[in-house]
Amino acid sequence: MNKNEFLTIFFDLIYHKKKNIFYPEDYYLHHYTDLEGLIGIIKNKCIYSTDSRFLNDLSEQTFSQNFILEYIEINYARKNRNKLTESILKILSDWKMPKTYITSFSKDSDSLSMWRGYGKEKIAFSLGFGKYFLNQTINTFAHLVNVYYKKNDQERLLKWIFDTIYNYYNINIEIFEDEENLKIFCSDIQNILVFVLPMLKHPKFIEEQEARLIIRPMEDININFKSSKRGLIQFVETSLNSDIFPFLIEEIKIGPTSDREYLKDSVYEFLIQCGSSIYDKRIKNSEIPYRE
């Protein structure tokens, strides 16, 4: 068995048969950021994906890891504790999150909870991205995925994933008598879990309506560093330039603030100064009233 053989088959199956499970169907997704983030994104014409080990909510990884462990125990281990089941349980039990990079998006462009989370005492913005950006970002190493909050939806997702894994194993069981082939297969499963774990979040976060861009490192990936309260954080950049459009942000929404109209003019003039083309009518104000 070749390295990444099952991984390739798995993502081909998703793309052709279950694309709606993994990938957002919405034409537009929205990235929330503060003023400093907006300036950096427009100046550098890129968005940033942060090392997943430095996510704001450290409980996320624990929640999804434990949820999958429990699901495997109930639905597979109790029925047939074979070599594959033991290997998957070991992967999850010993799990140390591989280095991946994540950018968060929301399906809601004007969410009060998101304004509160990203704006705090500052001005916040939501940046709208359409299908051209979505099509450009998805490749072998990067996937834009849905986030699931409801237990039924999470279990439905895991059922399809692990049924696919076990069916492939059972069809090719003679191949996996070779320990080296089983090791390669489990390595592919671990790479699949890299994308699956960030798709599961606690139900209390459902207002976020999140989708995520998840990037796993390539040999030639350019890693950058920035300082934060938690130390030195790694991140990678995704370009917002394309062959079709010079700038892939299709809308900018300004969060609740007292100086909306002045800020709207400033943002438009800043875009022009940075050589980024966007119609002034695509810069909008939040419909949520501002409170002192």
ChimeraX commands (.cxc) that place a marker at each C-alpha (Angstrom):
marker #1 position 0.00,0.00,0.00 radius 0.5
marker #1 position 1.33,3.43,-0.95 radius 0.5
marker #1 position 1.49,6.42,1.36 radius 0.5
marker #1 position -1.62,8.69,1.04 radius 0.5
marker #1 position -3.35,6.06,-1.13 radius 0.5
marker #1 position -6.47,5.83,1.03 radius 0.5
marker #1 position -6.31,9.56,1.83 radius 0.5
marker #1 position -6.67,10.33,-1.89 radius 0.5
marker #1 position -9.54,7.86,-2.28 radius 0.5
marker #1 position -11.30,9.28,0.76 radius 0.5
marker #1 position -11.26,12.90,-0.40 radius 0.5
marker #1 position -12.27,11.87,-3.92 radius 0.5
marker #1 position -15.31,10.14,-2.41 radius 0.5
marker #1 position -16.18,13.26,-0.45 radius 0.5
marker #1 position -15.86,15.52,-3.45 radius 0.5
marker #1 position -17.99,13.36,-5.73 radius 0.5
marker #1 position -20.54,11.89,-3.30 radius 0.5
marker #1 position -20.58,13.78,0.01 radius 0.5
marker #1 position -19.37,17.27,-0.82 radius 0.5
marker #1 position -22.25,18.87,1.09 radius 0.5
marker #1 position -21.18,17.11,4.32 radius 0.5
marker #1 position -17.69,18.56,4.36 radius 0.5
marker #1 position -17.83,21.78,2.38 radius 0.5
marker #1 position -20.08,24.79,3.00 radius 0.5
marker #1 position -22.78,25.20,0.38 radius 0.5
marker #1 position -23.07,28.95,1.01 radius 0.5
marker #1 position -21.70,31.21,-1.68 radius 0.5
marker #1 position -20.56,33.65,0.97 radius 0.5
marker #1 position -18.57,33.17,4.16 radius 0.5
marker #1 position -17.47,35.92,6.51 radius 0.5
marker #1 position -14.24,36.37,8.43 radius 0.5
marker #1 position -14.50,38.51,11.57 radius 0.5
marker #1 position -11.54,40.61,12.63 radius 0.5
marker #1 position -10.61,43.84,14.44 radius 0.5
marker #1 position -9.18,47.02,12.90 radius 0.5
marker #1 position -5.58,45.85,13.21 radius 0.5
marker #1 position -6.50,42.61,11.43 radius 0.5
marker #1 position -8.34,44.48,8.67 radius 0.5
marker #1 position -5.36,46.73,7.99 radius 0.5
marker #1 position -2.99,43.75,7.81 radius 0.5
marker #1 position -5.27,41.75,5.50 radius 0.5
marker #1 position -5.78,44.65,3.07 radius 0.5
marker #1 position -2.13,45.78,3.08 radius 0.5
marker #1 position -0.71,42.30,2.58 radius 0.5
marker #1 position -3.61,41.03,0.42 radius 0.5
marker #1 position -3.82,37.78,2.35 radius 0.5
marker #1 position -5.59,36.14,5.26 radius 0.5
marker #1 position -3.84,34.32,8.07 radius 0.5
marker #1 position -4.29,30.76,9.26 radius 0.5
marker #1 position -3.07,30.25,12.82 radius 0.5
marker #1 position -1.36,27.22,14.32 radius 0.5
marker #1 position -4.24,25.12,15.72 radius 0.5
marker #1 position -2.32,24.48,18.94 radius 0.5
marker #1 position -2.90,28.14,19.81 radius 0.5
marker #1 position -6.65,28.34,19.29 radius 0.5
marker #1 position -8.50,30.70,21.63 radius 0.5
marker #1 position -10.52,27.90,23.22 radius 0.5
marker #1 position -8.17,25.13,24.39 radius 0.5
marker #1 position -11.14,22.89,25.29 radius 0.5
marker #1 position -12.07,22.48,21.59 radius 0.5
marker #1 position -9.53,19.74,20.87 radius 0.5
marker #1 position -10.45,17.85,24.05 radius 0.5
marker #1 position -14.16,17.98,23.23 radius 0.5
marker #1 position -13.82,16.60,19.69 radius 0.5
marker #1 position -11.21,14.02,20.66 radius 0.5
marker #1 position -13.36,12.64,23.51 radius 0.5
marker #1 position -16.50,12.72,21.36 radius 0.5
marker #1 position -14.89,10.57,18.65 radius 0.5
marker #1 position -13.36,8.20,21.21 radius 0.5
marker #1 position -16.77,7.60,22.76 radius 0.5
marker #1 position -18.37,7.16,19.34 radius 0.5
marker #1 position -15.80,4.51,18.32 radius 0.5
marker #1 position -16.17,2.67,21.63 radius 0.5
marker #1 position -19.97,2.49,21.38 radius 0.5
marker #1 position -20.38,1.84,17.66 radius 0.5
marker #1 position -17.34,-0.24,16.72 radius 0.5
marker #1 position -15.26,-1.44,19.67 radius 0.5
marker #1 position -18.17,-3.17,21.41 radius 0.5
marker #1 position -19.16,-4.96,18.21 radius 0.5
marker #1 position -15.77,-5.96,16.82 radius 0.5
marker #1 position -12.56,-4.98,18.58 radius 0.5
marker #1 position -10.26,-5.86,15.68 radius 0.5
marker #1 position -6.79,-4.56,14.82 radius 0.5
marker #1 position -8.18,-1.53,13.04 radius 0.5
marker #1 position -10.36,-0.52,15.99 radius 0.5
marker #1 position -7.45,-0.91,18.40 radius 0.5
marker #1 position -5.26,1.21,16.11 radius 0.5
marker #1 position -7.85,4.01,15.84 radius 0.5
marker #1 position -8.40,4.05,19.61 radius 0.5
marker #1 position -4.63,4.25,20.13 radius 0.5
marker #1 position -4.35,7.15,17.66 radius 0.5
marker #1 position -7.05,9.08,19.52 radius 0.5
marker #1 position -5.87,8.17,23.03 radius 0.5
marker #1 position -2.27,9.18,22.31 radius 0.5
marker #1 position -3.35,12.13,20.17 radius 0.5
marker #1 position -1.05,15.07,19.92 radius 0.5
marker #1 position -2.55,17.55,17.50 radius 0.5
marker #1 position -0.34,17.63,14.39 radius 0.5
marker #1 position 0.67,21.04,13.21 radius 0.5
marker #1 position -2.25,22.44,11.20 radius 0.5
marker #1 position -3.33,25.97,10.45 radius 0.5
marker #1 position -6.89,27.25,10.82 radius 0.5
marker #1 position -8.86,30.32,9.70 radius 0.5
marker #1 position -12.38,30.77,11.06 radius 0.5
marker #1 position -15.33,31.98,9.00 radius 0.5
marker #1 position -19.01,32.44,9.81 radius 0.5
marker #1 position -22.08,31.90,7.65 radius 0.5
marker #1 position -23.61,34.98,9.34 radius 0.5
marker #1 position -22.28,38.39,8.23 radius 0.5
marker #1 position -23.92,40.34,11.06 radius 0.5
marker #1 position -23.80,38.30,14.25 radius 0.5
marker #1 position -24.08,40.05,17.61 radius 0.5
marker #1 position -22.15,37.29,19.39 radius 0.5
marker #1 position -19.35,37.50,16.82 radius 0.5
marker #1 position -19.16,41.29,17.09 radius 0.5
marker #1 position -18.84,40.91,20.84 radius 0.5
marker #1 position -16.21,38.19,20.54 radius 0.5
marker #1 position -14.02,39.89,17.96 radius 0.5
marker #1 position -14.70,43.55,18.67 radius 0.5
marker #1 position -14.71,43.62,22.47 radius 0.5
marker #1 position -13.70,47.23,23.22 radius 0.5
marker #1 position -12.52,47.73,19.61 radius 0.5
marker #1 position -14.17,48.20,16.23 radius 0.5
marker #1 position -14.80,44.94,14.40 radius 0.5
marker #1 position -15.36,44.02,10.76 radius 0.5
marker #1 position -16.68,41.04,8.83 radius 0.5
marker #1 position -15.06,40.36,5.46 radius 0.5
marker #1 position -17.22,38.60,2.88 radius 0.5
marker #1 position -15.71,35.95,0.61 radius 0.5
marker #1 position -17.52,34.36,-2.34 radius 0.5
marker #1 position -17.21,31.28,-4.52 radius 0.5
marker #1 position -14.02,32.43,-6.28 radius 0.5
marker #1 position -12.13,32.49,-3.00 radius 0.5
marker #1 position -13.67,29.18,-1.91 radius 0.5
marker #1 position -12.67,27.48,-5.16 radius 0.5
marker #1 position -9.14,28.86,-4.98 radius 0.5
marker #1 position -8.42,27.70,-1.44 radius 0.5
marker #1 position -9.44,24.01,-1.66 radius 0.5
marker #1 position -6.64,21.64,-2.67 radius 0.5
marker #1 position -4.84,18.51,-1.45 radius 0.5
marker #1 position -3.49,20.28,1.63 radius 0.5
marker #1 position -6.28,22.78,2.34 radius 0.5
marker #1 position -9.97,22.16,2.96 radius 0.5
marker #1 position -12.75,24.56,3.77 radius 0.5
marker #1 position -15.06,22.57,6.05 radius 0.5
marker #1 position -18.35,22.89,7.89 radius 0.5
marker #1 position -18.41,22.95,11.69 radius 0.5
marker #1 position -21.04,20.79,13.41 radius 0.5
marker #1 position -22.58,21.61,16.79 radius 0.5
marker #1 position -25.61,19.32,17.18 radius 0.5
marker #1 position -24.94,15.80,18.44 radius 0.5
marker #1 position -27.12,14.14,15.78 radius 0.5
marker #1 position -25.27,15.97,12.99 radius 0.5
marker #1 position -21.89,15.11,14.52 radius 0.5
marker #1 position -22.80,11.42,14.79 radius 0.5
marker #1 position -24.10,11.39,11.20 radius 0.5
marker #1 position -20.80,12.83,10.00 radius 0.5
marker #1 position -18.75,10.29,11.97 radius 0.5
marker #1 position -20.91,7.40,10.79 radius 0.5
marker #1 position -20.17,8.15,7.14 radius 0.5
marker #1 position -16.46,8.68,7.79 radius 0.5
marker #1 position -15.87,5.53,9.84 radius 0.5
marker #1 position -18.19,3.36,7.73 radius 0.5
marker #1 position -16.05,4.39,4.75 radius 0.5
marker #1 position -12.85,3.55,6.64 radius 0.5
marker #1 position -14.12,0.16,7.89 radius 0.5
marker #1 position -15.59,-0.83,4.52 radius 0.5
marker #1 position -12.26,-0.18,2.85 radius 0.5
marker #1 position -10.47,-2.16,5.55 radius 0.5
marker #1 position -12.83,-5.15,5.29 radius 0.5
marker #1 position -12.64,-5.26,1.49 radius 0.5
marker #1 position -8.84,-5.21,1.61 radius 0.5
marker #1 position -8.37,-7.16,4.85 radius 0.5
marker #1 position -5.75,-9.49,3.34 radius 0.5
marker #1 position -3.56,-6.51,2.47 radius 0.5
marker #1 position -3.73,-5.33,6.07 radius 0.5
marker #1 position -2.39,-8.59,7.42 radius 0.5
marker #1 position 0.90,-6.93,6.56 radius 0.5
marker #1 position 1.71,-4.69,9.54 radius 0.5
marker #1 position 3.46,-2.15,7.32 radius 0.5
marker #1 position 0.33,-1.70,5.18 radius 0.5
marker #1 position -1.80,-1.29,8.31 radius 0.5
marker #1 position 0.65,1.33,9.58 radius 0.5
marker #1 position 0.36,3.29,6.31 radius 0.5
marker #1 position -3.45,3.00,6.43 radius 0.5
marker #1 position -3.52,4.33,10.01 radius 0.5
marker #1 position -1.28,7.21,9.01 radius 0.5
marker #1 position -3.88,8.15,6.38 radius 0.5
marker #1 position -6.64,7.86,8.99 radius 0.5
marker #1 position -4.71,10.21,11.27 radius 0.5
marker #1 position -4.46,12.74,8.43 radius 0.5
marker #1 position -8.24,12.46,7.92 radius 0.5
marker #1 position -8.79,13.11,11.64 radius 0.5
marker #1 position -6.71,16.27,11.34 radius 0.5
marker #1 position -9.58,17.66,9.26 radius 0.5
marker #1 position -12.40,16.01,11.21 radius 0.5
marker #1 position -11.49,17.11,14.75 radius 0.5
marker #1 position -11.89,20.86,14.05 radius 0.5
marker #1 position -15.31,20.16,12.50 radius 0.5
marker #1 position -16.82,19.21,15.88 radius 0.5
marker #1 position -17.61,21.89,18.48 radius 0.5
marker #1 position -19.61,22.07,21.67 radius 0.5
marker #1 position -23.31,22.97,21.13 radius 0.5
marker #1 position -22.91,26.15,23.20 radius 0.5
marker #1 position -21.02,27.72,20.26 radius 0.5
marker #1 position -23.81,27.17,17.71 radius 0.5
marker #1 position -24.45,30.93,17.29 radius 0.5
marker #1 position -21.08,31.23,15.57 radius 0.5
marker #1 position -22.31,29.25,12.50 radius 0.5
marker #1 position -18.68,28.55,11.76 radius 0.5
marker #1 position -16.83,27.12,8.78 radius 0.5
marker #1 position -13.07,26.62,8.82 radius 0.5
marker #1 position -10.18,26.69,6.42 radius 0.5
marker #1 position -7.82,23.94,7.57 radius 0.5
marker #1 position -4.32,23.72,6.11 radius 0.5
marker #1 position -1.83,20.98,6.82 radius 0.5
marker #1 position 1.85,21.74,6.22 radius 0.5
marker #1 position 3.54,21.04,2.92 radius 0.5
marker #1 position 7.30,20.76,2.55 radius 0.5
marker #1 position 7.57,24.18,0.87 radius 0.5
marker #1 position 5.01,26.01,3.03 radius 0.5
marker #1 position 6.14,29.45,4.20 radius 0.5
marker #1 position 5.66,29.73,7.98 radius 0.5
marker #1 position 5.52,33.13,9.66 radius 0.5
marker #1 position 5.57,34.17,13.32 radius 0.5
marker #1 position 3.73,36.73,15.44 radius 0.5
marker #1 position 3.68,37.57,19.12 radius 0.5
marker #1 position 0.60,37.19,21.33 radius 0.5
marker #1 position -0.37,36.84,24.98 radius 0.5
marker #1 position 0.32,33.12,24.63 radius 0.5
marker #1 position 3.80,33.53,23.19 radius 0.5
marker #1 position 5.25,33.15,19.70 radius 0.5
marker #1 position 2.57,31.83,17.34 radius 0.5
marker #1 position 3.07,30.31,13.91 radius 0.5
marker #1 position 0.81,31.20,11.00 radius 0.5
marker #1 position 0.62,30.84,7.22 radius 0.5
marker #1 position -0.81,33.18,4.60 radius 0.5
marker #1 position -3.42,32.56,1.91 radius 0.5
marker #1 position -3.25,35.05,-0.95 radius 0.5
marker #1 position -6.32,37.12,-1.83 radius 0.5
marker #1 position -5.14,37.74,-5.39 radius 0.5
marker #1 position -6.36,35.55,-8.23 radius 0.5
marker #1 position -6.15,35.31,-12.01 radius 0.5
marker #1 position -9.83,36.31,-12.26 radius 0.5
marker #1 position -10.13,39.02,-9.61 radius 0.5
marker #1 position -7.36,41.28,-8.28 radius 0.5
marker #1 position -8.82,41.10,-4.75 radius 0.5
marker #1 position -11.06,38.35,-3.40 radius 0.5
marker #1 position -12.83,40.21,-0.57 radius 0.5
marker #1 position -16.29,40.90,-1.98 radius 0.5
marker #1 position -17.84,42.74,0.98 radius 0.5
marker #1 position -16.73,44.54,4.14 radius 0.5
marker #1 position -19.23,45.01,6.95 radius 0.5
marker #1 position -18.50,47.44,9.78 radius 0.5
marker #1 position -19.60,46.36,13.25 radius 0.5
marker #1 position -21.69,48.47,15.62 radius 0.5
marker #1 position -19.91,51.77,16.31 radius 0.5
marker #1 position -20.79,55.46,16.74 radius 0.5
marker #1 position -18.72,56.65,13.75 radius 0.5
marker #1 position -20.01,54.34,11.03 radius 0.5
marker #1 position -20.19,56.77,8.09 radius 0.5
marker #1 position -16.78,58.34,8.73 radius 0.5
marker #1 position -15.26,54.90,9.15 radius 0.5
marker #1 position -16.92,53.66,5.97 radius 0.5
marker #1 position -15.28,56.49,3.98 radius 0.5
marker #1 position -11.90,55.82,5.59 radius 0.5
marker #1 position -12.04,52.11,4.81 radius 0.5
marker #1 position -12.90,52.84,1.17 radius 0.5
marker #1 position -10.04,55.34,0.81 radius 0.5
marker #1 position -7.63,52.94,2.49 radius 0.5
marker #1 position -8.59,50.20,0.01 radius 0.5
marker #1 position -7.90,52.54,-2.91 radius 0.5
marker #1 position -4.54,53.57,-1.42 radius 0.5
marker #1 position -3.56,49.89,-1.10 radius 0.5
marker #1 position -4.58,49.18,-4.69 radius 0.5
marker #1 position -7.47,46.93,-3.68 radius 0.5
marker #1 position -10.59,47.22,-5.80 radius 0.5
marker #1 position -14.01,47.01,-4.15 radius 0.5
marker #1 position -17.16,48.98,-4.92 radius 0.5
marker #1 position -18.04,51.53,-2.24 radius 0.5
marker #1 position -21.53,50.00,-2.05 radius 0.5
marker #1 position -19.92,46.75,-0.94 radius 0.5
marker #1 position -18.79,48.46,2.27 radius 0.5
marker #1 position -21.79,48.24,4.57 radius 0.5
marker #1 position -22.75,48.95,8.15 radius 0.5
marker #1 position -24.06,46.40,10.61 radius 0.5
marker #1 position -27.82,46.50,11.07 radius 0.5
marker #1 position -27.37,45.94,14.81 radius 0.5
marker #1 position -27.85,49.17,16.79 radius 0.5
marker #1 position -24.85,50.66,18.54 radius 0.5
marker #1 position -24.96,50.97,22.35 radius 0.5
marker #1 position -22.66,53.18,24.39 radius 0.5
marker link #1:1,2 radius 0.2
marker link #1:2,3 radius 0.2
marker link #1:3,4 radius 0.2
marker link #1:4,5 radius 0.2
marker link #1:5,6 radius 0.2
marker link #1:6,7 radius 0.2
marker link #1:7,8 radius 0.2
marker link #1:8,9 radius 0.2
marker link #1:9,10 radius 0.2
marker link #1:10,11 radius 0.2
marker link #1:11,12 radius 0.2
marker link #1:12,13 radius 0.2
marker link #1:13,14 radius 0.2
marker link #1:14,15 radius 0.2
marker link #1:15,16 radius 0.2
marker link #1:16,17 radius 0.2
marker link #1:17,18 radius 0.2
marker link #1:18,19 radius 0.2
marker link #1:19,20 radius 0.2
marker link #1:20,21 radius 0.2
marker link #1:21,22 radius 0.2
marker link #1:22,23 radius 0.2
marker link #1:23,24 radius 0.2
marker link #1:24,25 radius 0.2
marker link #1:25,26 radius 0.2
marker link #1:26,27 radius 0.2
marker link #1:27,28 radius 0.2
marker link #1:28,29 radius 0.2
marker link #1:29,30 radius 0.2
marker link #1:30,31 radius 0.2
marker link #1:31,32 radius 0.2
marker link #1:32,33 radius 0.2
marker link #1:33,34 radius 0.2
marker link #1:34,35 radius 0.2
marker link #1:35,36 radius 0.2
marker link #1:36,37 radius 0.2
marker link #1:37,38 radius 0.2
marker link #1:38,39 radius 0.2
marker link #1:39,40 radius 0.2
marker link #1:40,41 radius 0.2
marker link #1:41,42 radius 0.2
marker link #1:42,43 radius 0.2
marker link #1:43,44 radius 0.2
marker link #1:44,45 radius 0.2
marker link #1:45,46 radius 0.2
marker link #1:46,47 radius 0.2
marker link #1:47,48 radius 0.2
marker link #1:48,49 radius 0.2
marker link #1:49,50 radius 0.2
marker link #1:50,51 radius 0.2
marker link #1:51,52 radius 0.2
marker link #1:52,53 radius 0.2
marker link #1:53,54 radius 0.2
marker link #1:54,55 radius 0.2
marker link #1:55,56 radius 0.2
marker link #1:56,57 radius 0.2
marker link #1:57,58 radius 0.2
marker link #1:58,59 radius 0.2
marker link #1:59,60 radius 0.2
marker link #1:60,61 radius 0.2
marker link #1:61,62 radius 0.2
marker link #1:62,63 radius 0.2
marker link #1:63,64 radius 0.2
marker link #1:64,65 radius 0.2
marker link #1:65,66 radius 0.2
marker link #1:66,67 radius 0.2
marker link #1:67,68 radius 0.2
marker link #1:68,69 radius 0.2
marker link #1:69,70 radius 0.2
marker link #1:70,71 radius 0.2
marker link #1:71,72 radius 0.2
marker link #1:72,73 radius 0.2
marker link #1:73,74 radius 0.2
marker link #1:74,75 radius 0.2
marker link #1:75,76 radius 0.2
marker link #1:76,77 radius 0.2
marker link #1:77,78 radius 0.2
marker link #1:78,79 radius 0.2
marker link #1:79,80 radius 0.2
marker link #1:80,81 radius 0.2
marker link #1:81,82 radius 0.2
marker link #1:82,83 radius 0.2
marker link #1:83,84 radius 0.2
marker link #1:84,85 radius 0.2
marker link #1:85,86 radius 0.2
marker link #1:86,87 radius 0.2
marker link #1:87,88 radius 0.2
marker link #1:88,89 radius 0.2
marker link #1:89,90 radius 0.2
marker link #1:90,91 radius 0.2
marker link #1:91,92 radius 0.2
marker link #1:92,93 radius 0.2
marker link #1:93,94 radius 0.2
marker link #1:94,95 radius 0.2
marker link #1:95,96 radius 0.2
marker link #1:96,97 radius 0.2
marker link #1:97,98 radius 0.2
marker link #1:98,99 radius 0.2
marker link #1:99,100 radius 0.2
marker link #1:100,101 radius 0.2
marker link #1:101,102 radius 0.2
marker link #1:102,103 radius 0.2
marker link #1:103,104 radius 0.2
marker link #1:104,105 radius 0.2
marker link #1:105,106 radius 0.2
marker link #1:106,107 radius 0.2
marker link #1:107,108 radius 0.2
marker link #1:108,109 radius 0.2
marker link #1:109,110 radius 0.2
marker link #1:110,111 radius 0.2
marker link #1:111,112 radius 0.2
marker link #1:112,113 radius 0.2
marker link #1:113,114 radius 0.2
marker link #1:114,115 radius 0.2
marker link #1:115,116 radius 0.2
marker link #1:116,117 radius 0.2
marker link #1:117,118 radius 0.2
marker link #1:118,119 radius 0.2
marker link #1:119,120 radius 0.2
marker link #1:120,121 radius 0.2
marker link #1:121,122 radius 0.2
marker link #1:122,123 radius 0.2
marker link #1:123,124 radius 0.2
marker link #1:124,125 radius 0.2
marker link #1:125,126 radius 0.2
marker link #1:126,127 radius 0.2
marker link #1:127,128 radius 0.2
marker link #1:128,129 radius 0.2
marker link #1:129,130 radius 0.2
marker link #1:130,131 radius 0.2
marker link #1:131,132 radius 0.2
marker link #1:132,133 radius 0.2
marker link #1:133,134 radius 0.2
marker link #1:134,135 radius 0.2
marker link #1:135,136 radius 0.2
marker link #1:136,137 radius 0.2
marker link #1:137,138 radius 0.2
marker link #1:138,139 radius 0.2
marker link #1:139,140 radius 0.2
marker link #1:140,141 radius 0.2
marker link #1:141,142 radius 0.2
marker link #1:142,143 radius 0.2
marker link #1:143,144 radius 0.2
marker link #1:144,145 radius 0.2
marker link #1:145,146 radius 0.2
marker link #1:146,147 radius 0.2
marker link #1:147,148 radius 0.2
marker link #1:148,149 radius 0.2
marker link #1:149,150 radius 0.2
marker link #1:150,151 radius 0.2
marker link #1:151,152 radius 0.2
marker link #1:152,153 radius 0.2
marker link #1:153,154 radius 0.2
marker link #1:154,155 radius 0.2
marker link #1:155,156 radius 0.2
marker link #1:156,157 radius 0.2
marker link #1:157,158 radius 0.2
marker link #1:158,159 radius 0.2
marker link #1:159,160 radius 0.2
marker link #1:160,161 radius 0.2
marker link #1:161,162 radius 0.2
marker link #1:162,163 radius 0.2
marker link #1:163,164 radius 0.2
marker link #1:164,165 radius 0.2
marker link #1:165,166 radius 0.2
marker link #1:166,167 radius 0.2
marker link #1:167,168 radius 0.2
marker link #1:168,169 radius 0.2
marker link #1:169,170 radius 0.2
marker link #1:170,171 radius 0.2
marker link #1:171,172 radius 0.2
marker link #1:172,173 radius 0.2
marker link #1:173,174 radius 0.2
marker link #1:174,175 radius 0.2
marker link #1:175,176 radius 0.2
marker link #1:176,177 radius 0.2
marker link #1:177,178 radius 0.2
marker link #1:178,179 radius 0.2
marker link #1:179,180 radius 0.2
marker link #1:180,181 radius 0.2
marker link #1:181,182 radius 0.2
marker link #1:182,183 radius 0.2
marker link #1:183,184 radius 0.2
marker link #1:184,185 radius 0.2
marker link #1:185,186 radius 0.2
marker link #1:186,187 radius 0.2
marker link #1:187,188 radius 0.2
marker link #1:188,189 radius 0.2
marker link #1:189,190 radius 0.2
marker link #1:190,191 radius 0.2
marker link #1:191,192 radius 0.2
marker link #1:192,193 radius 0.2
marker link #1:193,194 radius 0.2
marker link #1:194,195 radius 0.2
marker link #1:195,196 radius 0.2
marker link #1:196,197 radius 0.2
marker link #1:197,198 radius 0.2
marker link #1:198,199 radius 0.2
marker link #1:199,200 radius 0.2
marker link #1:200,201 radius 0.2
marker link #1:201,202 radius 0.2
marker link #1:202,203 radius 0.2
marker link #1:203,204 radius 0.2
marker link #1:204,205 radius 0.2
marker link #1:205,206 radius 0.2
marker link #1:206,207 radius 0.2
marker link #1:207,208 radius 0.2
marker link #1:208,209 radius 0.2
marker link #1:209,210 radius 0.2
marker link #1:210,211 radius 0.2
marker link #1:211,212 radius 0.2
marker link #1:212,213 radius 0.2
marker link #1:213,214 radius 0.2
marker link #1:214,215 radius 0.2
marker link #1:215,216 radius 0.2
marker link #1:216,217 radius 0.2
marker link #1:217,218 radius 0.2
marker link #1:218,219 radius 0.2
marker link #1:219,220 radius 0.2
marker link #1:220,221 radius 0.2
marker link #1:221,222 radius 0.2
marker link #1:222,223 radius 0.2
marker link #1:223,224 radius 0.2
marker link #1:224,225 radius 0.2
marker link #1:225,226 radius 0.2
marker link #1:226,227 radius 0.2
marker link #1:227,228 radius 0.2
marker link #1:228,229 radius 0.2
marker link #1:229,230 radius 0.2
marker link #1:230,231 radius 0.2
marker link #1:231,232 radius 0.2
marker link #1:232,233 radius 0.2
marker link #1:233,234 radius 0.2
marker link #1:234,235 radius 0.2
marker link #1:235,236 radius 0.2
marker link #1:236,237 radius 0.2
marker link #1:237,238 radius 0.2
marker link #1:238,239 radius 0.2
marker link #1:239,240 radius 0.2
marker link #1:240,241 radius 0.2
marker link #1:241,242 radius 0.2
marker link #1:242,243 radius 0.2
marker link #1:243,244 radius 0.2
marker link #1:244,245 radius 0.2
marker link #1:245,246 radius 0.2
marker link #1:246,247 radius 0.2
marker link #1:247,248 radius 0.2
marker link #1:248,249 radius 0.2
marker link #1:249,250 radius 0.2
marker link #1:250,251 radius 0.2
marker link #1:251,252 radius 0.2
marker link #1:252,253 radius 0.2
marker link #1:253,254 radius 0.2
marker link #1:254,255 radius 0.2
marker link #1:255,256 radius 0.2
marker link #1:256,257 radius 0.2
marker link #1:257,258 radius 0.2
marker link #1:258,259 radius 0.2
marker link #1:259,260 radius 0.2
marker link #1:260,261 radius 0.2
marker link #1:261,262 radius 0.2
marker link #1:262,263 radius 0.2
marker link #1:263,264 radius 0.2
marker link #1:264,265 radius 0.2
marker link #1:265,266 radius 0.2
marker link #1:266,267 radius 0.2
marker link #1:267,268 radius 0.2
marker link #1:268,269 radius 0.2
marker link #1:269,270 radius 0.2
marker link #1:270,271 radius 0.2
marker link #1:271,272 radius 0.2
marker link #1:272,273 radius 0.2
marker link #1:273,274 radius 0.2
marker link #1:274,275 radius 0.2
marker link #1:275,276 radius 0.2
marker link #1:276,277 radius 0.2
marker link #1:277,278 radius 0.2
marker link #1:278,279 radius 0.2
marker link #1:279,280 radius 0.2
marker link #1:280,281 radius 0.2
marker link #1:281,282 radius 0.2
marker link #1:282,283 radius 0.2
marker link #1:283,284 radius 0.2
marker link #1:284,285 radius 0.2
marker link #1:285,286 radius 0.2
marker link #1:286,287 radius 0.2
marker link #1:287,288 radius 0.2
marker link #1:288,289 radius 0.2
marker link #1:289,290 radius 0.2
marker link #1:290,291 radius 0.2
marker link #1:291,292 radius 0.2
view
